Amino acid sequence: MEEKTSFEDNMKKLEQIATELEKGDLDLDTSVAKFEEGMKLSKECSEMLEKAEKKITMLIKGENGELAEENFVQNEE
């Protein structure tokens, strides 16, 4: 079973990849592989953020026009 990495760990890895690519010391094949890895990590981070956003308390407008808090309940598949 694949171990889940945290958002923070993925961001650190993305920063490392960006730094390596910016240096320009890598050959083309390695650069492409690093770029692909970075894109995969970026997608994972986006999905994590999207999931977290859905879990955050949402503000909705009540009947009398006042704001009320309501927890977002995500249906687990």
All heavy atoms as a GROMACS GRO file, in nm:
protein
  612
    1MET      N    1   0.084  -0.118   0.000
    1MET     CA    2   0.000   0.000   0.000
    1MET      C    3   0.088   0.124   0.000
    1MET      O    4   0.184   0.135   0.075
    1MET     CB    5  -0.091  -0.003   0.123
    1MET     CG    6  -0.193   0.105   0.125
    1MET     SD    7  -0.308   0.071   0.260
    1MET     CE    8  -0.415   0.207   0.240
    2GLU      N    9   0.054   0.222  -0.084
    2GLU     CA   10   0.133   0.343  -0.098
    2GLU      C   11   0.112   0.434   0.023
    2GLU      O   12   0.000   0.457   0.066
    2GLU     CB   13   0.091   0.416  -0.225
    2GLU     CG   14   0.179   0.533  -0.258
    2GLU     CD   15   0.140   0.595  -0.391
    2GLU    OE1   16   0.114   0.521  -0.486
    2GLU    OE2   17   0.136   0.719  -0.396
    3GLU      N   18   0.223   0.486   0.078
    3GLU     CA   19   0.215   0.573   0.194
    3GLU      C   20   0.180   0.715   0.149
    3GLU      O   21   0.239   0.769   0.056
    3GLU     CB   22   0.350   0.573   0.267
    3GLU     CG   23   0.350   0.653   0.394
    3GLU     CD   24   0.482   0.647   0.466
    3GLU    OE1   25   0.546   0.540   0.463
    3GLU    OE2   26   0.522   0.748   0.523
    4LYS      N   27   0.084   0.777   0.216
    4LYS     CA   28   0.043   0.914   0.185
    4LYS      C   29   0.145   1.011   0.241
    4LYS      O   30   0.190   0.997   0.354
    4LYS     CB   31  -0.093   0.944   0.247
    4LYS     CG   32  -0.208   0.887   0.173
    4LYS     CD   33  -0.251   0.984   0.069
    4LYS     CE   34  -0.384   0.944   0.011
    4LYS     NZ   35  -0.429   1.034  -0.089
    5THR      N   36   0.182   1.109   0.162
    5THR     CA   37   0.271   1.213   0.211
    5THR      C   38   0.188   1.336   0.244
    5THR      O   39   0.079   1.355   0.192
    5THR     CB   40   0.378   1.250   0.106
    5THR    OG1   41   0.313   1.288  -0.015
    5THR    CG2   42   0.471   1.134   0.080
    6SER      N   43   0.240   1.419   0.331
    6SER     CA   44   0.167   1.538   0.372
    6SER      C   45   0.181   1.648   0.268
    6SER      O   46   0.271   1.646   0.183
    6SER     CB   47   0.218   1.588   0.507
    6SER     OG   48   0.348   1.643   0.492
    7PHE      N   49   0.094   1.744   0.276
    7PHE     CA   50   0.099   1.860   0.188
    7PHE      C   51   0.233   1.930   0.202
    7PHE      O   52   0.297   1.967   0.102
    7PHE     CB   53  -0.017   1.956   0.222
    7PHE     CG   54  -0.015   2.081   0.140
    7PHE    CD1   55  -0.068   2.082   0.013
    7PHE    CD2   56   0.038   2.198   0.192
    7PHE    CE1   57  -0.068   2.198  -0.064
    7PHE    CE2   58   0.039   2.314   0.116
    7PHE     CZ   59  -0.014   2.314  -0.011
    8GLU      N   60   0.277   1.945   0.326
    8GLU     CA   61   0.403   2.014   0.353
    8GLU      C   62   0.522   1.940   0.292
    8GLU      O   63   0.613   2.001   0.237
    8GLU     CB   64   0.422   2.034   0.504
    8GLU     CG   65   0.325   2.132   0.566
    8GLU     CD   66   0.185   2.076   0.592
    8GLU    OE1   67   0.164   1.952   0.577
    8GLU    OE2   68   0.096   2.156   0.624
    9ASP      N   69   0.522   1.808   0.304
    9ASP     CA   70   0.630   1.728   0.246
    9ASP      C   71   0.632   1.742   0.094
    9ASP      O   72   0.739   1.754   0.032
    9ASP     CB   73   0.616   1.580   0.284
    9ASP     CG   74   0.646   1.553   0.430
    9ASP    OD1   75   0.712   1.638   0.494
    9ASP    OD2   76   0.603   1.448   0.480
   10ASN      N   77   0.513   1.741   0.034
   10ASN     CA   78   0.505   1.758  -0.112
   10ASN      C   79   0.555   1.895  -0.154
   10ASN      O   80   0.624   1.908  -0.255
   10ASN     CB   81   0.361   1.737  -0.162
   10ASN     CG   82   0.323   1.591  -0.170
   10ASN    OD1   83   0.407   1.501  -0.162
   10ASN    ND2   84   0.195   1.565  -0.186
   11MET      N   85   0.522   1.998  -0.078
   11MET     CA   86   0.567   2.133  -0.112
   11MET      C   87   0.719   2.145  -0.100
   11MET      O   88   0.782   2.208  -0.185
   11MET     CB   89   0.498   2.236  -0.022
   11MET     CG   90   0.351   2.258  -0.056
   11MET     SD   91   0.321   2.311  -0.226
   11MET     CE   92   0.399   2.471  -0.226
   12LYS      N   93   0.777   2.083   0.002
   12LYS     CA   94   0.923   2.085   0.016
   12LYS      C   95   0.990   2.017  -0.103
   12LYS      O   96   1.090   2.066  -0.156
   12LYS     CB   97   0.965   2.016   0.147
   12LYS     CG   98   0.939   2.098   0.270
   12LYS     CD   99   0.979   2.022   0.396
   12LYS     CE  100   0.935   2.096   0.519
   12LYS     NZ  101   0.962   2.021   0.641
   13LYS      N  102   0.934   1.904  -0.145
   13LYS     CA  103   0.988   1.831  -0.259
   13LYS      C  104   0.974   1.914  -0.387
   13LYS      O  105   1.066   1.918  -0.470
   13LYS     CB  106   0.917   1.696  -0.273
   13LYS     CG  107   0.972   1.609  -0.384
   13LYS     CD  108   1.113   1.563  -0.355
   13LYS     CE  109   1.160   1.468  -0.464
   13LYS     NZ  110   1.302   1.441  -0.460
   14LEU      N  111   0.861   1.982  -0.402
   14LEU     CA  112   0.840   2.069  -0.518
   14LEU      C  113   0.943   2.183  -0.521
   14LEU      O  114   0.998   2.214  -0.627
   14LEU     CB  115   0.700   2.130  -0.516
   14LEU     CG  116   0.593   2.058  -0.592
   14LEU    CD1  117   0.456   2.120  -0.565
   14LEU    CD2  118   0.620   2.056  -0.740
   15GLU      N  119   0.969   2.242  -0.406
   15GLU     CA  120   1.070   2.348  -0.398
   15GLU      C  121   1.208   2.295  -0.436
   15GLU      O  122   1.285   2.362  -0.506
   15GLU     CB  123   1.072   2.407  -0.257
   15GLU     CG  124   0.951   2.491  -0.225
   15GLU     CD  125   0.946   2.538  -0.080
   15GLU    OE1  126   1.051   2.532  -0.011
   15GLU    OE2  127   0.839   2.581  -0.036
   16GLN      N  128   1.240   2.174  -0.390
   16GLN     CA  129   1.368   2.113  -0.421
   16GLN      C  130   1.380   2.090  -0.572
   16GLN      O  131   1.484   2.118  -0.632
   16GLN     CB  132   1.382   1.981  -0.344
   16GLN     CG  133   1.510   1.907  -0.372
   16GLN     CD  134   1.514   1.770  -0.303
   16GLN    OE1  135   1.422   1.731  -0.235
   16GLN    NE2  136   1.623   1.699  -0.322
   17ILE      N  137   1.274   2.038  -0.633
   17ILE     CA  138   1.274   2.013  -0.777
   17ILE      C  139   1.290   2.143  -0.854
   17ILE      O  140   1.369   2.152  -0.948
   17ILE     CB  141   1.144   1.938  -0.819
   17ILE    CG1  142   1.148   1.795  -0.766
   17ILE    CG2  143   1.126   1.940  -0.971
   17ILE    CD1  144   1.018   1.720  -0.780
   18ALA      N  145   1.217   2.247  -0.811
   18ALA     CA  146   1.227   2.378  -0.879
   18ALA      C  147   1.369   2.432  -0.871
   18ALA      O  148   1.423   2.482  -0.972
   18ALA     CB  149   1.128   2.476  -0.817
   19THR      N  150   1.432   2.418  -0.756
   19THR     CA  151   1.569   2.465  -0.739
   19THR      C  152   1.664   2.389  -0.831
   19THR      O  153   1.750   2.449  -0.897
   19THR     CB  154   1.614   2.448  -0.592
   19THR    OG1  155   1.527   2.524  -0.508
   19THR    CG2  156   1.757   2.494  -0.572
   20GLU      N  157   1.648   2.258  -0.839
   20GLU     CA  158   1.732   2.176  -0.925
   20GLU      C  159   1.715   2.216  -1.072
   20GLU      O  160   1.813   2.225  -1.146
   20GLU     CB  161   1.700   2.027  -0.907
   20GLU     CG  162   1.742   1.972  -0.773
   20GLU     CD  163   1.697   1.827  -0.752
   20GLU    OE1  164   1.652   1.762  -0.848
   20GLU    OE2  165   1.707   1.779  -0.638
   21LEU      N  166   1.591   2.237  -1.112
   21LEU     CA  167   1.564   2.276  -1.251
   21LEU      C  168   1.618   2.415  -1.283
   21LEU      O  169   1.669   2.439  -1.392
   21LEU     CB  170   1.414   2.268  -1.282
   21LEU     CG  171   1.355   2.128  -1.289
   21LEU    CD1  172   1.203   2.135  -1.298
   21LEU    CD2  173   1.411   2.049  -1.407
   22GLU      N  174   1.607   2.507  -1.188
   22GLU     CA  175   1.655   2.643  -1.209
   22GLU      C  176   1.806   2.651  -1.224
   22GLU      O  177   1.857   2.738  -1.293
   22GLU     CB  178   1.608   2.734  -1.094
   22GLU     CG  179   1.461   2.765  -1.100
   22GLU     CD  180   1.410   2.841  -0.978
   22GLU    OE1  181   1.488   2.858  -0.881
   22GLU    OE2  182   1.294   2.882  -0.980
   23LYS      N  183   1.878   2.561  -1.158
   23LYS     CA  184   2.024   2.561  -1.169
   23LYS      C  185   2.070   2.534  -1.311
   23LYS      O  186   2.173   2.585  -1.354
   23LYS     CB  187   2.084   2.455  -1.076
   23LYS     CG  188   2.084   2.493  -0.930
   23LYS     CD  189   2.150   2.383  -0.848
   23LYS     CE  190   2.142   2.415  -0.701
   23LYS     NZ  191   2.198   2.306  -0.620
   24GLY      N  192   1.995   2.452  -1.384
   24GLY     CA  193   2.030   2.422  -1.522
   24GLY      C  194   2.143   2.323  -1.538
   24GLY      O  195   2.199   2.311  -1.647
   25ASP      N  196   2.177   2.251  -1.433
   25ASP     CA  197   2.288   2.156  -1.438
   25ASP      C  198   2.246   2.017  -1.485
   25ASP      O  199   2.330   1.931  -1.508
   25ASP     CB  200   2.352   2.141  -1.299
   25ASP     CG  201   2.415   2.271  -1.250
   25ASP    OD1  202   2.445   2.357  -1.335
   25ASP    OD2  203   2.434   2.285  -1.128
   26LEU      N  204   2.116   1.993  -1.497
   26LEU     CA  205   2.068   1.859  -1.530
   26LEU      C  206   2.062   1.839  -1.681
   26LEU      O  207   2.040   1.933  -1.757
   26LEU     CB  208   1.926   1.840  -1.473
   26LEU     CG  209   1.910   1.863  -1.322
   26LEU    CD1  210   1.763   1.856  -1.283
   26LEU    CD2  211   1.990   1.762  -1.243
   27ASP      N  212   2.083   1.713  -1.723
   27ASP     CA  213   2.068   1.684  -1.866
   27ASP      C  214   1.920   1.685  -1.901
   27ASP      O  215   1.833   1.689  -1.814
   27ASP     CB  216   2.135   1.551  -1.902
   27ASP     CG  217   2.075   1.431  -1.828
   27ASP    OD1  218   1.951   1.421  -1.824
   27ASP    OD2  219   2.154   1.349  -1.777
   28LEU      N  220   1.890   1.681  -2.029
   28LEU     CA  221   1.752   1.693  -2.075
   28LEU      C  222   1.661   1.584  -2.018
   28LEU      O  223   1.552   1.613  -1.969
   28LEU     CB  224   1.747   1.692  -2.228
   28LEU     CG  225   1.608   1.707  -2.290
   28LEU    CD1  226   1.545   1.840  -2.248
   28LEU    CD2  227   1.616   1.696  -2.440
   29ASP      N  228   1.705   1.459  -2.024
   29ASP     CA  229   1.622   1.348  -1.974
   29ASP      C  230   1.591   1.363  -1.825
   29ASP      O  231   1.477   1.342  -1.782
   29ASP     CB  232   1.689   1.213  -2.000
   29ASP     CG  233   1.693   1.176  -2.147
   29ASP    OD1  234   1.608   1.229  -2.223
   29ASP    OD2  235   1.779   1.096  -2.186
   30THR      N  236   1.691   1.400  -1.748
   30THR     CA  237   1.671   1.419  -1.604
   30THR      C  238   1.579   1.537  -1.579
   30THR      O  239   1.491   1.532  -1.492
   30THR     CB  240   1.805   1.439  -1.533
   30THR    OG1  241   1.891   1.328  -1.562
   30THR    CG2  242   1.788   1.450  -1.382
   31SER      N  243   1.596   1.644  -1.655
   31SER     CA  244   1.510   1.762  -1.640
   31SER      C  245   1.365   1.728  -1.669
   31SER      O  246   1.274   1.769  -1.596
   31SER     CB  247   1.555   1.874  -1.735
   31SER     OG  248   1.681   1.923  -1.699
   32VAL      N  249   1.341   1.652  -1.775
   32VAL     CA  250   1.204   1.613  -1.809
   32VAL      C  251   1.146   1.525  -1.699
   32VAL      O  252   1.030   1.542  -1.658
   32VAL     CB  253   1.200   1.541  -1.946
   32VAL    CG1  254   1.064   1.478  -1.970
   32VAL    CG2  255   1.236   1.639  -2.057
   33ALA      N  256   1.224   1.432  -1.647
   33ALA     CA  257   1.177   1.344  -1.539
   33ALA      C  258   1.144   1.425  -1.414
   33ALA      O  259   1.041   1.402  -1.349
   33ALA     CB  260   1.282   1.237  -1.507
   34LYS      N  261   1.228   1.522  -1.380
   34LYS     CA  262   1.204   1.608  -1.264
   34LYS      C  263   1.078   1.692  -1.286
   34LYS      O  264   0.997   1.711  -1.195
   34LYS     CB  265   1.323   1.700  -1.236
   34LYS     CG  266   1.446   1.629  -1.185
   34LYS     CD  267   1.427   1.593  -1.039
   34LYS     CE  268   1.553   1.529  -0.984
   34LYS     NZ  269   1.538   1.488  -0.844
   35PHE      N  270   1.062   1.743  -1.408
   35PHE     CA  271   0.944   1.822  -1.440
   35PHE      C  272   0.817   1.738  -1.424
   35PHE      O  273   0.718   1.782  -1.366
   35PHE     CB  274   0.953   1.878  -1.582
   35PHE     CG  275   0.835   1.961  -1.621
   35PHE    CD1  276   0.826   2.093  -1.579
   35PHE    CD2  277   0.734   1.908  -1.700
   35PHE    CE1  278   0.716   2.170  -1.614
   35PHE    CE2  279   0.624   1.985  -1.735
   35PHE     CZ  280   0.615   2.117  -1.692
   36GLU      N  281   0.820   1.615  -1.475
   36GLU     CA  282   0.704   1.524  -1.463
   36GLU      C  283   0.674   1.497  -1.316
   36GLU      O  284   0.557   1.496  -1.274
   36GLU     CB  285   0.730   1.395  -1.537
   36GLU     CG  286   0.728   1.409  -1.688
   36GLU     CD  287   0.768   1.282  -1.761
   36GLU    OE1  288   0.826   1.190  -1.700
   36GLU    OE2  289   0.739   1.275  -1.882
   37GLU      N  290   0.778   1.473  -1.237
   37GLU     CA  291   0.759   1.448  -1.093
   37GLU      C  292   0.698   1.571  -1.027
   37GLU      O  293   0.606   1.560  -0.944
   37GLU     CB  294   0.893   1.414  -1.028
   37GLU     CG  295   0.883   1.383  -0.880
   37GLU     CD  296   1.019   1.353  -0.816
   37GLU    OE1  297   1.123   1.358  -0.885
   37GLU    OE2  298   1.018   1.328  -0.694
   38GLY      N  299   0.745   1.689  -1.064
   38GLY     CA  300   0.692   1.813  -1.009
   38GLY      C  301   0.546   1.834  -1.044
   38GLY      O  302   0.466   1.878  -0.961
   39MET      N  303   0.509   1.802  -1.168
   39MET     CA  304   0.370   1.816  -1.210
   39MET      C  305   0.279   1.721  -1.131
   39MET      O  306   0.168   1.758  -1.092
   39MET     CB  307   0.355   1.791  -1.360
   39MET     CG  308   0.420   1.899  -1.446
   39MET     SD  309   0.356   2.065  -1.414
   39MET     CE  310   0.188   2.047  -1.470
   40LYS      N  311   0.328   1.599  -1.107
   40LYS     CA  312   0.251   1.502  -1.029
   40LYS      C  313   0.232   1.552  -0.886
   40LYS      O  314   0.120   1.547  -0.832
   40LYS     CB  315   0.323   1.367  -1.029
   40LYS     CG  316   0.252   1.260  -0.949
   40LYS     CD  317   0.329   1.130  -0.946
   40LYS     CE  318   0.261   1.032  -0.852
   40LYS     NZ  319   0.347   0.926  -0.810
   41LEU      N  320   0.339   1.604  -0.826
   41LEU     CA  321   0.330   1.657  -0.690
   41LEU      C  322   0.237   1.778  -0.685
   41LEU      O  323   0.159   1.793  -0.591
   41LEU     CB  324   0.469   1.695  -0.638
   41LEU     CG  325   0.563   1.580  -0.604
   41LEU    CD1  326   0.704   1.632  -0.580
   41LEU    CD2  327   0.512   1.504  -0.483
   42SER      N  328   0.244   1.863  -0.786
   42SER     CA  329   0.158   1.980  -0.792
   42SER      C  330   0.012   1.940  -0.797
   42SER      O  331  -0.074   1.998  -0.729
   42SER     CB  332   0.194   2.063  -0.915
   42SER     OG  333   0.107   2.171  -0.930
   43LYS      N  334  -0.019   1.838  -0.875
   43LYS     CA  335  -0.157   1.789  -0.885
   43LYS      C  336  -0.203   1.733  -0.751
   43LYS      O  337  -0.316   1.759  -0.708
   43LYS     CB  338  -0.167   1.682  -0.994
   43LYS     CG  339  -0.308   1.631  -1.014
   43LYS     CD  340  -0.315   1.526  -1.122
   43LYS     CE  341  -0.458   1.475  -1.134
   43LYS     NZ  342  -0.470   1.361  -1.222
   44GLU      N  343  -0.116   1.656  -0.684
   44GLU     CA  344  -0.151   1.601  -0.554
   44GLU      C  345  -0.178   1.712  -0.453
   44GLU      O  346  -0.274   1.705  -0.375
   44GLU     CB  347  -0.039   1.510  -0.502
   44GLU     CG  348  -0.027   1.378  -0.575
   44GLU     CD  349   0.092   1.295  -0.529
   44GLU    OE1  350   0.151   1.325  -0.424
   44GLU    OE2  351   0.125   1.198  -0.600
   45CYS      N  352  -0.095   1.818  -0.455
   45CYS     CA  353  -0.115   1.930  -0.364
   45CYS      C  354  -0.247   2.000  -0.393
   45CYS      O  355  -0.320   2.036  -0.300
   45CYS     CB  356   0.001   2.030  -0.376
   45CYS     SG  357   0.154   1.973  -0.300
   46SER      N  358  -0.278   2.019  -0.519
   46SER     CA  359  -0.405   2.082  -0.556
   46SER      C  360  -0.523   2.001  -0.506
   46SER      O  361  -0.621   2.056  -0.455
   46SER     CB  362  -0.414   2.099  -0.708
   46SER     OG  363  -0.322   2.193  -0.753
   47GLU      N  364  -0.514   1.869  -0.520
   47GLU     CA  365  -0.622   1.782  -0.473
   47GLU      C  366  -0.635   1.788  -0.321
   47GLU      O  367  -0.746   1.788  -0.267
   47GLU     CB  368  -0.598   1.639  -0.519
   47GLU     CG  369  -0.617   1.620  -0.669
   47GLU     CD  370  -0.572   1.485  -0.721
   47GLU    OE1  371  -0.515   1.404  -0.644
   47GLU    OE2  372  -0.594   1.460  -0.841
   48MET      N  373  -0.521   1.794  -0.251
   48MET     CA  374  -0.524   1.805  -0.105
   48MET      C  375  -0.590   1.936  -0.062
   48MET      O  376  -0.671   1.939   0.032
   48MET     CB  377  -0.384   1.797  -0.047
   48MET     CG  378  -0.321   1.661  -0.051
   48MET     SD  379  -0.152   1.673   0.015
   48MET     CE  380  -0.096   1.506  -0.012
   49LEU      N  381  -0.555   2.045  -0.131
   49LEU     CA  382  -0.613   2.175  -0.098
   49LEU      C  383  -0.764   2.177  -0.125
   49LEU      O  384  -0.841   2.230  -0.046
   49LEU     CB  385  -0.545   2.286  -0.178
   49LEU     CG  386  -0.406   2.325  -0.133
   49LEU    CD1  387  -0.344   2.425  -0.231
   49LEU    CD2  388  -0.407   2.383   0.007
   50GLU      N  389  -0.802   2.118  -0.235
   50GLU     CA  390  -0.944   2.112  -0.270
   50GLU      C  391  -1.023   2.034  -0.165
   50GLU      O  392  -1.131   2.076  -0.123
   50GLU     CB  393  -0.959   2.045  -0.408
   50GLU     CG  394  -1.089   2.073  -0.476
   50GLU     CD  395  -1.088   2.019  -0.618
   50GLU    OE1  396  -1.003   2.061  -0.698
   50GLU    OE2  397  -1.175   1.934  -0.647
   51LYS      N  398  -0.967   1.922  -0.122
   51LYS     CA  399  -1.033   1.840  -0.020
   51LYS      C  400  -1.043   1.915   0.112
   51LYS      O  401  -1.147   1.914   0.179
   51LYS     CB  402  -0.957   1.709  -0.002
   51LYS     CG  403  -1.028   1.610   0.086
   51LYS     CD  404  -0.956   1.476   0.088
   51LYS     CE  405  -1.030   1.378   0.174
   51LYS     NZ  406  -0.966   1.247   0.178
   52ALA      N  407  -0.935   1.985   0.149
   52ALA     CA  408  -0.935   2.061   0.274
   52ALA      C  409  -1.036   2.175   0.267
   52ALA      O  410  -1.106   2.203   0.365
   52ALA     CB  411  -0.795   2.116   0.301
   53GLU      N  412  -1.043   2.240   0.152
   53GLU     CA  413  -1.137   2.350   0.134
   53GLU      C  414  -1.281   2.304   0.155
   53GLU      O  415  -1.362   2.373   0.214
   53GLU     CB  416  -1.120   2.408  -0.006
   53GLU     CG  417  -1.206   2.530  -0.032
   53GLU     CD  418  -1.183   2.587  -0.170
   53GLU    OE1  419  -1.116   2.523  -0.253
   53GLU    OE2  420  -1.234   2.697  -0.194
   54LYS      N  421  -1.312   2.183   0.108
   54LYS     CA  422  -1.447   2.130   0.122
   54LYS      C  423  -1.480   2.099   0.268
   54LYS      O  424  -1.596   2.096   0.306
   54LYS     CB  425  -1.464   2.005   0.036
   54LYS     CG  426  -1.468   2.037  -0.112
   54LYS     CD  427  -1.481   1.911  -0.194
   54LYS     CE  428  -1.482   1.944  -0.343
   54LYS     NZ  429  -1.492   1.823  -0.424
   55LYS      N  430  -1.378   2.074   0.349
   55LYS     CA  431  -1.400   2.040   0.489
   55LYS      C  432  -1.415   2.164   0.577
   55LYS      O  433  -1.463   2.156   0.690
   55LYS     CB  434  -1.283   1.956   0.542
   55LYS     CG  435  -1.281   1.816   0.487
   55LYS     CD  436  -1.166   1.738   0.547
   55LYS     CE  437  -1.164   1.596   0.495
   55LYS     NZ  438  -1.051   1.520   0.552
   56ILE      N  439  -1.372   2.277   0.526
   56ILE     CA  440  -1.376   2.401   0.605
   56ILE      C  441  -1.520   2.445   0.626
   56ILE      O  442  -1.605   2.428   0.540
   56ILE     CB  443  -1.293   2.510   0.534
   56ILE    CG1  444  -1.146   2.472   0.534
   56ILE    CG2  445  -1.313   2.646   0.600
   56ILE    CD1  446  -1.058   2.564   0.456
   57THR      N  447  -1.540   2.504   0.739
   57THR     CA  448  -1.674   2.554   0.770
   57THR      C  449  -1.716   2.658   0.667
   57THR      O  450  -1.640   2.747   0.633
   57THR     CB  451  -1.675   2.619   0.910
   57THR    OG1  452  -1.634   2.522   1.004
   57THR    CG2  453  -1.813   2.670   0.948
   58MET      N  454  -1.838   2.640   0.616
   58MET     CA  455  -1.890   2.731   0.515
   58MET      C  456  -1.985   2.830   0.581
   58MET      O  457  -2.055   2.797   0.676
   58MET     CB  458  -1.964   2.654   0.406
   58MET     CG  459  -1.876   2.559   0.331
   58MET     SD  460  -1.958   2.472   0.194
   58MET     CE  461  -2.128   2.469   0.234
   59LEU      N  462  -1.983   2.951   0.531
   59LEU     CA  463  -2.078   3.052   0.576
   59LEU      C  464  -2.193   3.057   0.477
   59LEU      O  465  -2.173   3.063   0.357
   59LEU     CB  466  -2.013   3.190   0.585
   59LEU     CG  467  -1.911   3.208   0.695
   59LEU    CD1  468  -1.845   3.344   0.683
   59LEU    CD2  469  -1.976   3.194   0.831
   60ILE      N  470  -2.311   3.052   0.530
   60ILE     CA  471  -2.428   3.062   0.443
   60ILE      C  472  -2.520   3.172   0.494
   60ILE      O  473  -2.518   3.207   0.612
   60ILE     CB  474  -2.506   2.929   0.433
   60ILE    CG1  475  -2.556   2.886   0.571
   60ILE    CG2  476  -2.421   2.821   0.371
   60ILE    CD1  477  -2.656   2.774   0.566
   61LYS      N  478  -2.596   3.225   0.406
   61LYS     CA  479  -2.689   3.330   0.444
   61LYS      C  480  -2.818   3.266   0.496
   61LYS      O  481  -2.879   3.184   0.431
   61LYS     CB  482  -2.720   3.416   0.322
   61LYS     CG  483  -2.750   3.557   0.354
   61LYS     CD  484  -2.755   3.640   0.229
   61LYS     CE  485  -2.732   3.783   0.269
   61LYS     NZ  486  -2.732   3.873   0.155
   62GLY      N  487  -2.856   3.305   0.616
   62GLY     CA  488  -2.977   3.252   0.678
   62GLY      C  489  -3.102   3.320   0.622
   62GLY      O  490  -3.095   3.412   0.542
   63GLU      N  491  -3.217   3.274   0.667
   63GLU     CA  492  -3.345   3.327   0.620
   63GLU      C  493  -3.360   3.475   0.649
   63GLU      O  494  -3.418   3.550   0.571
   63GLU     CB  495  -3.460   3.249   0.683
   63GLU     CG  496  -3.473   3.108   0.634
   63GLU     CD  497  -3.587   3.033   0.703
   63GLU    OE1  498  -3.678   3.098   0.757
   63GLU    OE2  499  -3.582   2.910   0.703
   64ASN      N  500  -3.310   3.520   0.764
   64ASN     CA  501  -3.326   3.660   0.803
   64ASN      C  502  -3.212   3.748   0.751
   64ASN      O  503  -3.198   3.861   0.794
   64ASN     CB  504  -3.339   3.671   0.955
   64ASN     CG  505  -3.218   3.613   1.028
   64ASN    OD1  506  -3.124   3.566   0.965
   64ASN    ND2  507  -3.224   3.614   1.159
   65GLY      N  508  -3.130   3.695   0.662
   65GLY     CA  509  -3.022   3.774   0.602
   65GLY      C  510  -2.893   3.773   0.680
   65GLY      O  511  -2.794   3.830   0.637
   66GLU      N  512  -2.893   3.712   0.798
   66GLU     CA  513  -2.771   3.705   0.878
   66GLU      C  514  -2.688   3.584   0.835
   66GLU      O  515  -2.740   3.487   0.783
   66GLU     CB  516  -2.805   3.694   1.026
   66GLU     CG  517  -2.871   3.819   1.081
   66GLU     CD  518  -2.900   3.807   1.230
   66GLU    OE1  519  -2.834   3.725   1.297
   66GLU    OE2  520  -2.988   3.878   1.277
   67LEU      N  521  -2.560   3.594   0.860
   67LEU     CA  522  -2.471   3.482   0.827
   67LEU      C  523  -2.477   3.378   0.937
   67LEU      O  524  -2.479   3.410   1.055
   67LEU     CB  525  -2.328   3.530   0.809
   67LEU     CG  526  -2.302   3.622   0.691
   67LEU    CD1  527  -2.155   3.664   0.688
   67LEU    CD2  528  -2.338   3.556   0.560
   68ALA      N  529  -2.480   3.252   0.896
   68ALA     CA  530  -2.481   3.141   0.991
   68ALA      C  531  -2.374   3.042   0.949
   68ALA      O  532  -2.344   3.028   0.831
   68ALA     CB  533  -2.618   3.074   0.991
   69GLU      N  534  -2.315   2.976   1.047
   69GLU     CA  535  -2.213   2.877   1.016
   69GLU      C  536  -2.277   2.740   0.995
   69GLU      O  537  -2.369   2.702   1.067
   69GLU     CB  538  -2.110   2.866   1.128
   69GLU     CG  539  -2.018   2.983   1.134
   69GLU     CD  540  -1.904   2.962   1.233
   69GLU    OE1  541  -1.880   2.846   1.273
   69GLU    OE2  542  -1.841   3.062   1.269
   70GLU      N  543  -2.225   2.670   0.898
   70GLU     CA  544  -2.273   2.535   0.872
   70GLU      C  545  -2.154   2.451   0.830
   70GLU      O  546  -2.074   2.492   0.746
   70GLU     CB  547  -2.377   2.535   0.760
   70GLU     CG  548  -2.431   2.398   0.729
   70GLU     CD  549  -2.538   2.405   0.622
   70GLU    OE1  550  -2.646   2.461   0.649
   70GLU    OE2  551  -2.512   2.356   0.511
   71ASN      N  552  -2.137   2.336   0.890
   71ASN     CA  553  -2.027   2.248   0.854
   71ASN      C  554  -2.057   2.178   0.724
   71ASN      O  555  -2.167   2.129   0.701
   71ASN     CB  556  -2.001   2.144   0.963
   71ASN     CG  557  -1.938   2.205   1.086
   71ASN    OD1  558  -1.867   2.304   1.076
   71ASN    ND2  559  -1.967   2.149   1.200
   72PHE      N  560  -1.958   2.173   0.638
   72PHE     CA  561  -1.971   2.102   0.512
   72PHE      C  562  -1.951   1.954   0.542
   72PHE      O  563  -1.854   1.914   0.602
   72PHE     CB  564  -1.864   2.149   0.413
   72PHE     CG  565  -1.870   2.078   0.281
   72PHE    CD1  566  -1.957   2.120   0.183
   72PHE    CD2  567  -1.790   1.968   0.256
   72PHE    CE1  568  -1.962   2.056   0.061
   72PHE    CE2  569  -1.795   1.902   0.135
   72PHE     CZ  570  -1.882   1.946   0.036
   73VAL      N  571  -2.044   1.872   0.499
   73VAL     CA  572  -2.034   1.728   0.520
   73VAL      C  573  -2.008   1.664   0.384
   73VAL      O  574  -2.088   1.674   0.293
   73VAL     CB  575  -2.162   1.670   0.581
   73VAL    CG1  576  -2.150   1.520   0.598
   73VAL    CG2  577  -2.193   1.737   0.714
   74GLN      N  578  -1.892   1.603   0.374
   74GLN     CA  579  -1.852   1.540   0.247
   74GLN      C  580  -1.897   1.394   0.247
   74GLN      O  581  -1.875   1.323   0.344
   74GLN     CB  582  -1.702   1.548   0.230
   74GLN     CG  583  -1.654   1.490   0.099
   74GLN     CD  584  -1.503   1.506   0.083
   74GLN    OE1  585  -1.437   1.560   0.169
   74GLN    NE2  586  -1.452   1.458  -0.027
   75ASN      N  587  -1.960   1.354   0.139
   75ASN     CA  588  -2.000   1.215   0.126
   75ASN      C  589  -1.878   1.133   0.087
   75ASN      O  590  -1.817   1.159  -0.016
   75ASN     CB  591  -2.108   1.199   0.020
   75ASN     CG  592  -2.238   1.267   0.058
   75ASN    OD1  593  -2.267   1.281   0.177
   75ASN    ND2  594  -2.314   1.311  -0.038
   76GLU      N  595  -1.841   1.037   0.171
   76GLU     CA  596  -1.727   0.952   0.141
   76GLU      C  597  -1.772   0.843   0.048
   76GLU      O  598  -1.878   0.784   0.063
   76GLU     CB  599  -1.672   0.888   0.269
   76GLU     CG  600  -1.614   0.989   0.366
   76GLU     CD  601  -1.488   1.055   0.314
   76GLU    OE1  602  -1.410   0.989   0.244
   76GLU    OE2  603  -1.467   1.175   0.343
   77GLU      N  604  -1.693   0.816  -0.054
   77GLU     CA  605  -1.728   0.712  -0.152
   77GLU      C  606  -1.684   0.578  -0.106
   77GLU      O  607  -1.595   0.554  -0.039
   77GLU     CB  608  -1.662   0.746  -0.285
   77GLU     CG  609  -1.720   0.875  -0.342
   77GLU     CD  610  -1.653   0.912  -0.473
   77GLU    OE1  611  -1.582   0.831  -0.534
   77GLU    OE2  612  -1.674   1.024  -0.515
   0.00000   0.00000   0.00000
